[in-house]
Amino acid sequence: MYVPKDLFGGYKSQRNGKKQNKFSNDLTLGNSAAKKVRQEIKNSLVGQNSIGNFMGDSSALELNLGNKNGQKFFQSDEITIWAWNVNGVRAMIKKKKLDDFFKSVNPEILCLSETKIDEGALADLKLERKIPKEYLQYWNCCVPPIKGYAGTAIFTKVIPLSVKYDIGIPKHDKEGRTITLEYEKFYLVAVYVPNAGSSLKWLNYRVAQWDVDFRNYLKSLELKGKPVILMGDLNVAQLDIDVYNPQGYDRYPCFTEEERTSFSMFKNLGFIDTFREIYPGKIKFSFWDVRSSMRKENKGWRLDYAIVSKSIFPAVVDSEIHTDIWGSDHCPISLTFDQSYIDLDDFKEDINFDENDSDDKSEMDFEEEEKINMPDFDCEQFSEPIELDKGPPEPTATIFDEDPNKENIFNNKE
């Protein structure tokens, strides 16, 4: 059984006054690495709008609905962001599960993944009217002819400075998998990462294409001068303790060596898995298969994450998995942090921020170096090769990615 090194353990940070603590050297993205990433991201951003606009083009459906006013500022320095894979937003709304959540939790920001909604259904069902009026709504839906698949949404009471849908690479931008909101001190990214598929036919696309490009996208946000908070379903269980029974699951989607190794590279780029950093030995799951009584018996997986740029981890108050909240095959997660501890000048210093920096390396050079640093395995022996200029195969049902037309049956404890 492959057991990856716990790259996120080994130290505890303490907040002392308003000054951020410096991280140990092993968590610092060095000058050389920073330059490599920085130039590659700059190259990839050629032709995009400036940070002032930050909209960019997207092939996926993008919708800004709901309250057009909103709050200009957060109500306090301590902020809690929630994320939930709802396994179909229509069923959640129909069964009042989302309404119950808003009433009981009253989140300032909620990120949804696997909304399984498209433009036509969203309009026909008038789902935006089912969301409390105090929220601005940002929906990113799958593109026709795909219907009722994947998708993300963010509901926020606080007006973002800018909004971006998708990551700007056409082959990845057909299923509404990301939304990015910019706030004064951070970027918030809601994500639903592609699943490798029950036969692992998407594995090559997932680890060799999506993961690489998505990590580059996150670094591109940092290189604009603000830290990143990533919330959502990452479709990977990083450690053995993130699966109820890891023996025999090494060739299952979300737990292959390839996916786990790829996820560990978040740390190499300076990102922290907040839950595992705070609770290094705690066993807690966020997903349970809908078959039989897996949730009642707590036979689950931890697939949902709150990831932050390393320099703002000292601002984190808590990272939680809310197993007491039902309604989907996933439970919500939340991240609480104190934004008064986020110092953008310190952040820019930590990432060696330099607007005028230049390097002759290309994006392909960076990707090749990234692959060289990964273990010697062959993705193609387990998956169908995908041409680089094409996206993933058409969506099909998998054991962790339910049929788009199947109603969410995991709606209560009975």
Sequence and secondary structure as in RCSB ss.txt:
>XXXX:A:sequence
MYVPKDLFGGYKSQRNGKKQNKFSNDLTLGNSAAKKVRQEIKNSLVGQNSIGNFMGDSSALELNLGNKNGQKFFQ
SDEITIWAWNVNGVRAMIKKKKLDDFFKSVNPEILCLSETKIDEGALADLKLERKIPKEYLQYWNCCVPPIKGYA
GTAIFTKVIPLSVKYDIGIPKHDKEGRTITLEYEKFYLVAVYVPNAGSSLKWLNYRVAQWDVDFRNYLKSLELKG
KPVILMGDLNVAQLDIDVYNPQGYDRYPCFTEEERTSFSMFKNLGFIDTFREIYPGKIKFSFWDVRSSMRKENKG
WRLDYAIVSKSIFPAVVDSEIHTDIWGSDHCPISLTFDQSYIDLDDFKEDINFDENDSDDKSEMDFEEEEKINMP
DFDCEQFSEPIELDKGPPEPTATIFDEDPNKENIFNNKE
>XXXX:A:secstr
      TT S     BTTB     GGGS  HHHHHHHHHHHHHHTTT   TTT     SSEEEEEE SS BSS S
SSEEEEEEEE S HHHHHHTTHHHHHHHHH  SEEEEE     HHHHHHHTGGGGS TT EEEEEE  TT  S S
 EEEEESB  SEEEES S GGGTTS  EEEEE SS EEEEEE     TTSTTHHHIIIIIHHHHHHHHHHHHTTT
S EEEEEE     SGGGBS  TT TTSTT SHHHHHHHHHHHHTTEEEHHHHH TT    SEE SSTTTTTTT E
E  EEEEEEGGGGGGEEEEEE TT  SSSB  EEEEEEGGG  HHHHHHHTT  TT      HHHHHHHHHHTS 
S  GGGTS    TTS       BTTB  TTS     S  
